[in-house]
Amino acid sequence: MLNSAVDRPGQVATAIRLAQVLDNDLAIAQHPSAANRLQEILTALGKGGRSRKGKLASVREMTAG
């Protein structure tokens, strides 16, 4: 799932609206720009704002003491 979706509700709402534009056959002229913008937003949301540690780093942290 997208890591930062909870932290960025505005971008999630924008992505939903852009997807609705892409589903609308009457808005065919807007499809290229909507698709590009949706891809940018999904990429940004997929990167996430929190850094994740690897499993090995987590185990080392638990065992160091």
C-alpha positions in Angstrom: 0.0 0.0 0.0 1.0 3.6 -0.3 3.1 4.6 2.6 2.3 8.3 2.9 -1.4 8.2 1.9 -2.5 8.8 5.5 -0.1 11.7 5.8 -1.2 13.4 2.6 -5.0 13.4 2.3 -5.0 16.2 -0.2 -2.9 14.3 -2.7 -5.0 11.2 -2.2 -8.2 13.2 -2.9 -6.5 14.7 -6.0 -5.5 11.3 -7.2 -9.1 10.0 -6.9 -10.5 12.9 -8.8 -7.9 12.5 -11.6 -8.8 8.8 -11.8 -12.4 9.8 -12.2 -11.4 12.1 -15.1 -9.7 9.2 -16.7 -12.9 7.1 -16.3 -15.0 9.8 -18.0 -15.1 9.2 -21.8 -16.5 12.8 -22.3 -13.2 14.2 -20.9 -11.0 12.6 -23.5 -9.1 15.8 -24.2 -8.0 16.0 -20.5 -6.8 12.3 -20.4 -3.1 12.9 -21.3 -2.5 15.6 -18.7 -4.6 13.9 -16.1 -2.7 10.6 -16.6 0.7 12.4 -16.3 -0.4 14.2 -13.1 -1.8 11.1 -11.6 1.4 9.2 -12.2 3.4 12.0 -10.5 1.1 11.9 -7.5 1.2 8.1 -7.2 5.0 8.2 -7.4 5.2 10.8 -4.7 2.8 8.9 -2.5 4.6 5.6 -3.1 7.9 7.1 -2.0 6.6 7.8 1.5 7.7 10.2 4.1 9.0 7.8 6.6 12.3 6.0 6.2 12.1 2.3 6.8 14.8 0.2 8.4 15.8 -3.1 7.0 15.1 -6.3 8.9 18.8 -6.7 9.8 19.0 -3.2 11.2 15.9 -3.9 13.3 17.3 -7.1 14.7 20.6 -5.4 15.5 18.7 -2.7 17.4 16.8 -5.2 19.4 19.8 -7.2 20.3 22.2 -4.4 21.1 22.0 -3.6 24.7 
